[in-house]
Amino acid sequence: MNGSRPARRRAEPGRVTGPADAPATGAKPGPQPPGSPDRSASWILPVTLALAALCLLGLFSTELTDTDFWWHLKAGQYIVQKHTLPVPDPFAYTTALGSAAYPGEEQVRHFNLTHEWLAQALLYIVYVMGGIPAVVLMRAALLAGICGLTGLVAFRRAENIYAGIAPAAATASVAVVFTADRPALVTFLLAGVFIAILEFRRGVWFLPLLGLLWANSHGGFFLGWVVLGAYCAETIPVWRRVLPGRPLPQDRKQIWIVTAATIALSLLNPNGFGVLATLLKYRGSTMQTSLLEWQAPYLWGPPYAFDLLLYAATAVLIISWRKVRIADWILFAACAAASLTAFRNILLIGMVAPVLIASYFPWKLRLPPKVEAKYARFAVPALLAIALTFGTVRGSFFQLRAASWTFPSGAADYILANHITGPLFNSYEHGGYLMWRLWPQERIFIDGRSLSESTFRDYRQILYNPSAGADQMAGPRVELLNRYGIDVIVTNTFEYASGSFYPLAMALAGPGGADWQLVYDDAQSLIFLRRSAATTPVFADKAKRVFDHMETECTTHIEHAPGTPMCARTLADFWMRAGDKPRALGLLTLYLSHATERDENAERALRALRSR
């Protein structure tokens, strides 16, 4: 029609733009798409991208606090030095002692010992080459790469530089809770790589090789099959009848061949096709389901990045359903299902939802051209520069170190220096670090690899002894300590997320713990030895020492991790019941000064203490 505006052609998946897309010689260039850099300020785009990359690297370069990192590092050392997989488990003496607690536990154990072998070996090599700073930077680069891939695909879809930076920031808002140095980051990164390659249709033939590397780096490699399946679905002719006007990709045959080759090569891993059956068995494991990362994320309550992105993407897809590609429906459904099943998967929605929102947001937000030219294009790099400066000056960026306040380094030093050997009991969160430091001199009781259901059950009985009466060093706890022949106990005293304390240390310090001597105490851990095995100096008043330690451990933790102050709440309740007003008052004040939500009961208790 006269006066109608010609539709702007979008780049479709598989279509490579070329000279036909350029204006004819001598023709005046048309108006640039919003968000596109102009030649009068060609420096803005590279500066903006560089600042964004530095901000992401800084944001994700927090100090190393993940307790599971250390057993990954030890497994990598074992693989590199011995040229074999760590099967059977060489690090925990309890792994082979218990019988299978559910059908298929042996298969799950083999999977947990082997499915990350390549990533663990590479992690150890990075550590050898550059120490902890190199490990932290590698983790930051992986997470920054995940955010960058989200931004790249969003920019490809929306053809707007701001529609690339904003989705990358949205992904970062979810990724900040994944600053753990684990092979699982490889799965998120390669899922993004697969999507980007299939969107741009560049390097498609590299996907089978990437699938092989992925399958030997982390058990989540089957997500690559999901991504490939989503893009294969778009090539099925039936969609032209269901959704008329949808063109079929011209490279349909290539996509199917690459998908078949990728799946075939990815089966060349220590567990073959067994990964899917193994993950289903996880759901029947009490040990796995008790871990926070395997529990479903909360959807109601204070909003946070994950649920906001989930709800926003759902709304956008419903409103714009006529325009949504089949691949996008499948990817969103798969990522939402995985995320709603386990907290450890929520980054999948953090990666996919921003792209979908940028692609299908029903209202185009455009700035006036004069505002765009004079102000908006300078605002983004300015904000990024401010964020980078603030994070660096504050000290929250580029923390290229391990969090010494988290790990039992002093306890490990003590055991090695005094040549202490014998069956050892350790708390779950200390297991990975003790494995890294003590093996082969000493083997551990339990760690984050979750290898034995029966060991985990015995571990909780020893730690909590819930069925015991007034004498906490009686009944099942003592029976298990004797059955395992345990002579050495290395433990902390709190579970920090919930704030509950571990009764074991208090029991060992009480009248029933006369057979145990306290030989070491610092802000992270305690070491008890059986009286018959104690060959080093002991602390005389171990009960007082243990209670003082609990307060020191709790306050040290809150000093470095103020977002989880519940241990102070628990300890304050304990001292209120014991009648120690000064300690209860101090700990309750500490808790309330860091509480993330209002606690009216704690406030009333504090007022009551102050009025006495």
N, C-alpha and C positions, 0 to 999 in steps of 0.2 A: 504494500500500500504506500501511496505518496506520504512522505514525511515519516515513515516508520524507520526505526534505527536498525541497522544490520546487526544480527547476533554475532557476538564475538566467539570465534572458534576455540574450544578448549582442547588441551592436549589429552588424548585418550590413552589408557594403558596400552603399550605396545606400539604406539605411533611415535615416530621420531620426527621432530620438526626439522625443516630444512629450508632451502632457498624459496620454495613455494610459499612459505609463510612470511617472507620478507616483502616489504613494499616495493613496487616497481621502481626502476631507476628513474630518478628525477621527481618522483612523487614526494609530496610533503609528508613527513611522518605524522601519524595521528596522535591523539592524546595517549599518554602512557597509562597503563593500569595503575590504580591506586596502590600505594605501597611500593611501587617500583622505583629504584634509585634513578635519578637523572644525572646527566653528564656534568652538570654544573657543580655537583657535590659528589663526585664518584668515590670519594674517600669514606663516605658515611657507611656504606654497606660493609666493607671489610673491617672497619673499626668496630662497628656494631657487633659483627659476628665474633671478632676477637675478644671483645669485652664480655659477650655472652658466654663464650667458651671458658674464659678465666673465672667468671662468676660461678659457673657450674663446677669447675675443678675445685675452686675454693670451698664452695658449699659442701661438696662431698669429701673433702680432705679433712674429715674429723679424725681425732685420735682413735687408734685401734682399740676397741672395747669388746669385740665379739669373742666369747669364750670358745666357740667352735672353731675359730681360725686355727688354733694351735694343733688340734688333731688333724686338720687338713694338711697343715704344714708338715707334721710328723709322717703322715702317710706319704706325702710327696717325697720327703727325704728317703723313706724306705724304698719307694719305687725307683728313684733315681740311682741310689747307691747299690741296691741289690738286684735291680733289673727284673723284678717280679712283682706281682700284685700281693698285697698284704692279706693273703688267704692261706690257712686259717688265721684268725686274728692274733697277731703277736704281742699286742700291747696291754690287753686286759686279761688277767688270769681267770676271771669269772665267766668269760664268754662260752667256753667249752664245758662248763660244769653243769649248767642247767639243762633240763629236758625241754623240748618244744612245748610252748604253752598254747599254741593254736596251730591248725594245719597250715603248712607252708611257711612256718617261721624260718626254716633253714634257707629257703629261697629268698626271703626278705633280708636275712643276714648277709648272704652272698652279694645281693644287690647293693646293700649299704656299704660293703667293703670295696666294691669294684666299680660302681657306675660313674665315679668322678675321677678316675685314675689320671687321665691326661691333664685335666685342669689342676689337680693336686701336684703333679710333677712340674708343671709350668709355674705354679705358685712358689714352689720351693726354689726353682731356678731364679725367679725374680728376687726372692729373698736373699739368695746367695750373692747375687750380683749387686744388689743395692740396699739390703737390709729392710727394716721396717718402713723407712721413708719411701722406698720404691714400691712396697706392697700397698701403702696408702694411696700413692699416686696412681697405681694401676687400678685400684678400686674406683678412685675418682674418675679416671678416664673411661672406665666401663659405664658408670652411671651417667656421665656427661654424654657419652656416645649414644646411650639409650634416649636421652632427652633430645639430642641433636637429630637423631633419626625421626623422632616424632615431629619435630619442627620441619624437617626437610620434606616429609611426605605431606604435611599440612600445607606447606608453601606450594608444593606441586599441585595440590588439589585446588587451593583458593587463589593462587597466583598473586599473593599479597605477602610482602615480607613481614608485616605485623602479624598476619595469620600464621606465620611460621614461628615467630618468637614467642607469642602468647601460648600456643600449645606446648612448646618446649618447657616454658615455665610451669604450666599446669602439670606436666609429667614430673617435673622436679619436685612439686609440692607433695607428691606421693612417694617419690623415690628417696626422699630424705630419711624415711624410716627403714631404708634398705642399705644403710651404710655399714654393711657387714662384709667381711672379706671372705666370701664363700664362692664356690663354683656355680651356685645358682644364678649369679649375675650373668654368666655366660648364656644361660637360657633366655633371659630377657633381652640381652643384646642381640643374639642371633635371631630371635623372633622378629625384632625390629629390622634386622638386615634382610631377612626373607621378605618381609612386607615391602621394604624399600626397593629391592631388586625387582619384585614382581610389579610394583607400581611403575617404575621407570623402564622396565624391560631392558635393563643393561646388566650384563654379567650373569644371565640366567643359567648358562651352562656351568657356572661355578657352584650352583646350589647342591648338586650331589656330593661334591668334595666337602662343602661346609656341613652337610648333613652327616657325613662320616666323622668329622671332627667333633661336631656337636654330640653325637651319640656316645662318644668316649670321654666327654667332658662333664656331662650331667644328664641325669635320667629324664629331664624334661624335654628331651629332644623330639618327642612325639608331637610337641606343639608345632614343629616345622611341618609335620604331616597335615595338621589342621589348617595352617596357613595355605599350604599348597592345595589342599582340598577345596578351600574357599574360592581360590582363583580358578581352579578347574571347574567348579560349579558354574562359573560365569560363561564357560564355553559350551554348555549344554544347550542345544537348539530349542528345547522345550520352553525356555524362558522367553523366547520371542513371541510365543503364543500367549503365555501368562502375562507378560509385561511387554506389550508391543512398543516398538520404537527403540528397543535396546539393541545396539549393534553387537554382533559377536566378534570377539578378538580375532584378528587375522592369524595369530600364531597359536591356534588351538592345539595343533598336533605337537608343537614344541613343548608346550606347557605340560601336556600329558606324559610325554616321554621323559621330561626332566623330573616330574613327580614320581614316576615309576622308578627311575634310576636313583633318586634321592632316598626313597624308602628302602630300596634294595641295599644300597651301600650303608645306610644307617643301621641295618641289622647286623653289621660287622662290629659287634661290641661284646663285652664279656657276658652280657645277659640276653643277647639276641632279642627276640620278640617278647621276652618275659616281663618287660618293664610295665606293661599295662596291667597284667595280672598281679604284679607286685604292689603297684599303687592301690589296687582294690583291696589287697590284704592289709594295707596300712589302716584302712578304716575299721578293721576288726581288731586292731591292736590297742589295748588300754594304754600302753606306754606312749604310742604315737599321738593318740587323741588327747592325752593329758597335756601335751606340749602346746603352749600358747599359739605358736605359728601354724599349727594344724587345726585350730578352732576357727569357726566362722566369724567373720568381722561383724561388729555391731552396726545396725542400720538405723536405729532410733536413738535419739539422745543428742548431745552436742554435735553439730555438723562438723565434718572434717573433709579433707580433700577427696578421699575415695568416694564417699557416698554422694558428695556434691557432683562429682564428675559422672557417676553412675546415673543419678537422677536426671542430670542435664542432658546426657547423651540419649537416654531413653525418651525424654520428651521431644528432643529434636528429631529423632528417627520416626517417632509416631506422627509428628506434624508434617514431616517431609517424606512420608513413606513412599509416595509415588516416584520420587527421584532416587531413592536409596538403591545402591547396587547390591546384587545378590551376595557378592563377597563380603560386603560390609555387614549385612545382616548376619552372616555366618560367623564372621570374626567377633562381632559384638556378643552374639549369643554364647559362643564358646568361652570368651574371656570373662564374661559376666558369670557364667556357671562355675568356672574355675575359681574366680575371686570369691564368690559367695560360699564356696565349699571350704576354703582355708585362707586365713589371713596372709599366709606367705605368698599368695597369688595375686594380691590386689594391685600390684604394679602393672599387671596386664591391662586392667581397665585404665590405669594411669597412662598407658601408652596408646591405647586404641580410642578411648573416649574423646580426647582433645582433637584428634584427626577428624572424627565423625562430626563433632560440633562445628569445626572450622569448615567442613565440606558442605554441611546441610543446614547451617543456621538459617532460618527462614527470612530474617531481616538483614539486609546488607547495611552495615554501619560504615558510612563514608564521611570523611571530614571535608569541609569546603576546600577547594584547591588552594586558595591563598593561605589558609591555616596550615594545610599539608606542607606547602612549599617553605613557609617561613618558620614554622615552629615544630610541628609534629615530628618531622624527620630527625630533628636534633634532640627531641625529648628522650627517645629510647636509649641512645648511647649515653646521654647525660645521666639518666637513672641507673643504667648499668655501671657507670663509673662510680657513682655515689655508693651503690651497693658493694662494689668490689673494695672500695676504700674503707667503708664502714666495717665489713667483715674482716679485712686484714688488720686494721688498727685494733679492733676489738679482740682479736686473737682467735676467733672462731673459724677462720679460714686457714688452710695449709698447716694443719696440726700433724706434722709428719713424725708421729711418735706412737708408741703403745701406751695405753692408760695403765701406768704402774699401780695405781690405786685399786685396780680391779682384780689383778691376778696374784696368786700365792707365790710370788717370786722369792720372798724371804723364806717361806717354808721349804721350797725346793732347794734353796741354797743350804739350809740347815741339814736336810736329809743327805744331800750329796757330801757336804763337808764332814759329816759324822759317820758316813758309810753305813747308814741305816738301811737294813734290808728286812725282808719278811713280808708276809701278806699284809696289804695295806687297804684301809677303807678310806674313801674320799667322798666329798660332796659332789653332786652331779656337775655343777658349774665349774668346779676346779679340775675335773678330770682331764679335759683337753690340754690345759697348760702343764699339768703334772706329767702327762704322757710325753709331751714335747721335751720337758726338762729331765725326767728321771729315767726313761727307757734307754738302754737295756738294764741299768742297775736295778730298777724297781718297776714292777708292773702295777697297773691301777685296778681299782674295783669297777668303776663305771665312768661313762663319759657321754657326750652328746651324740655319739653314733647310734645309740639306741639299738643294741645288738641282741639283747637277751631279755625277754619278758619276765622270766623267773628271777633273774638278777635284779631287775628293776623293782619287782615286788618285794624281794628281800631287802633291797636298799631302803625302800620307804619304811619297812618295818623297823630296821635298825635306826633310821633317822628319827622317826616319830614315835614308834612303839605305842600305838594308840590303845591297845588292849591292856596295857600294864596298869597296875594300881598305884599306890603311893610310892612304892619302891620301883623307880624307873629303870634300875639296873637288874631287872628280874624278868622272867618269862621269855617271850620270843626274841627280844633283843639280845640277851645274853646267849641264848641257844644259837642264834645265827652267828654272833661273833666267835663263838667257840667252834661252830661247824666249819666256818671258813678259815679258822686258825688266825684270826686277825690280831696282829701285835702293834700295828701303827694306825692311828686315826688322824687324818688331816681334814679339817672341816671349817667352814664359816658358820655363821649362826642365824642368817636371815635369808628368806626368799623375798627379794626386793619389790617385785611387782605387787604382791599381795600384802607384804609387810609381816607375814607370819614368821615366827622364829623356829629354828630347829631345836627340839628339846634334847638332842643327843649330848651337846656340850654341857648343858646344865645337869644332866643325869650323871655324866662322868665326873663332874665336880662335886656331886652330892655324896651323902654317906654311903650309898650303894656302889660308888665308883672307887672304892679303896684299892682295887687292883690296877688302877690306871693312874699314871703320873703325867702332869702337865709339864712339858719340857720346852715349849716354844709358844710365843704369843706376839702378834703384831696386828696392825689394823685390818689385815685381810683374812687371817686364818689362825687357827690353834693346832698344835700337834700334841697328841696324847700317845704315850707308850705304855704297854703293859709293864707292871712293876718288874716282872722277871726279865723284861727285855730292855729296861731303861739303863743305859750306860753313860748318860750325860746328866749334867746338873738339872734338878727339877725345881719347880716353884712350890714353895711351902704352902701358901694360902691359895690353893687353886680355885676355891669357890669365889673369893673376892676377885681374883684375877679374871675369871670367866665373866662375871657380871660387869666388871670394868671394860673388858674387851667388847662385850655386846654393845655398850654405849659408844665406845670409840669406833667400832665398825660401822654402826648406823650413822653417826654424825659424819664420818669420813665419806660414806656413800652419798649422803644428802649434799655435802659440800660440793661434790663433783657432778652429781646427777640430781639436782633439786626437783626434777619432775616426778620422782618416785620417793616420797617421804613417808610412806606408810609404816616403815620399821619404827619410826619415832612414835607413831600413834600406838602401835602394839606394845612397845617398851614402856611408854607412859602408863598404859593400862596396868601393866605388870607391877610397876612401882607404886601405883595407887593402891592396888590390892595388898602390896607388901607394907604399906604405910610409910613409904619414903617420899614425903611431900616435896622436898627440894628437887630430887631427881625427876619426879613426875611432872612438876611444874616446868622445869627446863625443857624436857622432851616434848611436852604438849605445846609449849610456846614455839619450839622449833618446827613441829609438825604443822601447826596452823599458819606459820609464816610462809610455808611452801605448798600448802594444800592447793590442788588444782580445782577443787569444788568446795563449796561451803559445807562444813561439817558442824551442824548445830549441836550434836551431842558432845563433841569435843569442846566447843565453845562454852557450853554449860559446865562441863567438867573443869575447864580452866577458871571460870568465874568462881566456882565452888572452892577450888584450891586457893585462890587469892583471897577469898573472904575468911578463910580459917585463921 
